[in-house]
Amino acid sequence: MYHLTALVTCLVIPMYFFFSFQVSRARTTYGVKAPAISGNPDFERVFRVQMNTLEWMPIFLPALWLFAIYISDAIAAALGVVWIVGRILYMTGYAKAANKRGPGFGIQATAAIILWVGATGAILWRLVHP
């Protein structure tokens, strides 16, 4: 069973809802009416946090689960928590200024890459060593 990975997956969902709520709130604050996605730089940064997170989820989630299946539920979950922390740091940094998004982006990207490389390596290992 992959209870820890499942829990991390469940934690990603409210995080993404929160980012979506932040966009809705920013629309009101900065007067950017739907369907517009530009017009105020402060709004645009909040919007990009949500969209960048959405762009990374199809990379992160399969890598998370494949790592859990082929290597370790606990390690996958720990890396998943690191990814979430990275996304939150990305959000807080980017909301302040575009040039402050780097550390959070780097943390989440590193976690996702480790998950992907680990899963890919483990799958290849099992194919070569049945």
N, C-alpha and C positions, 0 to 999 in steps of 0.2 A: 504494500500500500504506500501511497505517496501523500500522506497527510500534510506534511510540512510544505511541500510544493503546492498542494491544493490551497492551503491557507495563504501562502504568498500570492497565488493567483487571485484569491478572493480579496486580498488587500489592494491589489492593483486596480480593481474595479472602483472602489470608492475614491481612490486617488484620482482616477480619470474623471469621475463625476465631479469632484471638487474642482479640477482644472476647467471643466466645462462650465460650472457655476461661476467661476472667476471671469470667464469670457462674457457670460450674460451680465454679470455685475459691471464689468468694464464697459459694455455697450451703453448701459445707463449712465455711468459716471462720465464717459467721454462723448456721449451723444452720437455713437456710431450705430445707425439703425440697420437691422438685417435687411437685405443680405450682404450689405457692404462689409468688407474685411480690411478696409484701409481708411485713412483719413486722420488718424491721431496716432502718433508714434507710441504713446503709452498703451493704447488699446492694442496696437499691432503686436507689441511684445507679449502681452498676455495671450493674445490669439495664437501666436507662434508657439508658445509653451504647449498649449493644448494640441495643436496640429503636429508639432514635432513629437510629442508623446504618442499620438496616434500613429505616426510614421514609424516609430520604433517598436510599437507593440507586436507587429507581425514578425519582427526579428527576434525580440526578446522572448515571447511566450513559447514558440516552438523550441527554441534553444533551451529554455528553462526546463521544459518537460522532457525533451530528449536527454538532457544531462541527468535529470532525476532518474529516468528509466535505465539508462546505460551506465551511469556512474554512481550517483548517490542522491537520495532524497534530501538529506540534511545539508549537504554541500550546495546543492542546487538552490535550496530554500535560502541559505545564507547569502549566496550570490544574488538571489532575487531581492532580498532585503537591501543589499548594497545598491542594486539597480534602482529601487524605490527611493532610497536616500539620495542617490544621484539626481533622480528626476526632481525631487523636492528642492535640492540645492540649485538645480538648473532653474526652476521656477522662481525661487526667491532672488537669485542673482539677476536673471533676465528681466524680471519685473522692475528692478532698479535701473539697469542700463544694459544695453546689448553686449557691451564688452565684459560684463560680469557673469555671463552664462558659461564660460569655459570650464571652470572646475567641476560643476555639476554634470556638464555634458561629458567630460572626460571620465568621470567616475562611472556613470551609467553605461557609456560606450565600452569601457574596459570590462565591466561585469558581463555585458552581453557578448562581447568577443570571447571571453573566457568560457562562457556557457556554450557558445557555438563551436569553438575550437575543441573543447573537451568532448562534447557530444559527437562531433564529426570524427575525432580521433578514436573514440571508443567504438563507434559503429564500424569504422574501417578495420580496427583491430579484430573485432569479432568476425568480420567477413574473411579476413586473412587467417585467423586462428579459430576455426569453428569448434 
